[in-house]
């Protein structure tokens, strides 16, 4: 048996470009890059390139990592986010990467546990 089939570890370089699908199987974009917390080592966000997702123009939006679930049958990630959730997410400023208030509002918006706890 191939050892890679049993491993739950993956290189970040292999995640970049991985396709993302909606629960209904519709392709909605791909992972552009990951945002990793330097202190804990936890993945905080996957920045997704939504190329026309449900009528939205091309854009990159950070989704909390907890909103993505790997589906080996698709060789990609599945999420239940909706266009309304993405467009209604808290607005990002230029300092979003260091703005804990924005992070808290974003995690609450998507209904996932905080990565920093």
C-alpha positions in Angstrom: 0.0 0.0 0.0 1.2 3.5 -0.9 2.2 5.3 2.4 0.8 8.6 1.0 -2.7 7.2 1.1 -2.5 6.7 4.8 -0.9 10.1 5.7 -3.1 13.0 6.9 -0.2 15.4 6.3 0.0 17.5 3.2 2.5 20.1 2.0 1.2 23.6 1.8 2.6 23.7 -1.8 0.3 20.8 -2.6 -2.8 22.7 -1.2 -2.2 25.8 -3.2 -4.3 25.4 -6.4 -6.5 22.7 -4.9 -10.1 22.9 -6.2 -13.0 23.9 -3.9 -16.5 22.7 -4.4 -19.9 23.6 -3.0 -21.9 20.9 -1.2 -23.9 20.3 -4.5 -20.6 19.5 -6.3 -20.4 22.8 -8.2 -16.8 24.0 -8.6 -16.6 27.4 -6.9 -12.9 28.2 -7.0 -9.5 27.1 -5.8 -7.1 27.7 -2.9 -4.7 30.5 -3.7 -2.7 30.2 -0.5 -3.0 29.5 3.2 -2.6 31.8 6.2 -0.9 30.0 9.1 -0.7 31.3 12.7 3.0 31.6 13.5 2.6 31.0 17.2 0.4 27.9 17.1 1.1 26.5 13.7 -2.6 26.2 13.0 -4.0 27.0 9.6 -6.2 30.0 10.1 -7.5 30.7 6.6 -7.5 29.4 3.1 -7.6 32.3 0.7 -9.9 31.2 -2.1 -9.9 32.5 -5.6 -13.6 32.6 -6.4 -13.7 32.8 -10.2 -17.2 33.9 -10.8 -18.7 31.9 -7.9 -22.5 32.2 -8.1 -22.2 35.4 -10.1 -19.5 37.0 -8.1 -16.6 38.4 -10.1 -13.1 37.0 -9.6 -11.9 37.7 -6.1 -9.8 36.3 -3.3 -11.5 35.9 0.0 -10.1 34.3 3.2 -12.3 31.5 4.6 -11.7 30.1 8.0 -10.0 26.7 7.6 -12.8 25.1 9.5 -15.2 25.8 6.7 -13.3 23.4 4.3 -13.5 19.6 4.4 -11.3 17.4 2.2 -13.1 15.0 0.0 -10.8 12.4 -1.5 -13.4 11.4 -4.1 -13.0 15.0 -5.5 -9.4 15.3 -4.7 -10.4 18.7 -3.4 -12.1 20.6 -0.7 -15.9 21.0 -0.1 -17.5 23.9 1.7 -21.1 24.9 2.6 -20.5 28.6 2.2 -23.0 30.6 0.2 -22.6 33.7 -2.0 -24.4 35.6 0.7 -22.0 34.5 3.4 -19.0 35.5 1.3 -20.4 38.9 0.2 -21.8 39.5 3.8 -18.5 38.7 5.5 -16.9 41.5 7.6 -15.1 44.0 5.4 -11.3 43.7 5.4 -8.9 46.6 5.7 -5.3 46.5 4.7 -4.3 45.3 8.2 -6.7 42.3 8.3 -3.9 39.9 9.0 -3.2 41.5 12.3 -6.7 42.7 13.2 -8.0 40.3 15.9 -11.4 42.2 16.0 -11.9 41.5 12.3 -10.8 37.8 12.8 -13.3 37.4 15.7 -16.1 38.9 13.6 -15.2 36.8 10.6 -15.1 33.5 12.6 -18.4 34.4 14.2 -19.9 35.2 10.8 -19.0 31.8 9.4 -19.9 30.0 12.7 -16.7 28.2 13.3 -14.5 27.9 16.4 -11.7 30.4 16.8 -8.3 29.0 15.7 -6.5 30.9 18.4 -8.2 29.2 21.3 
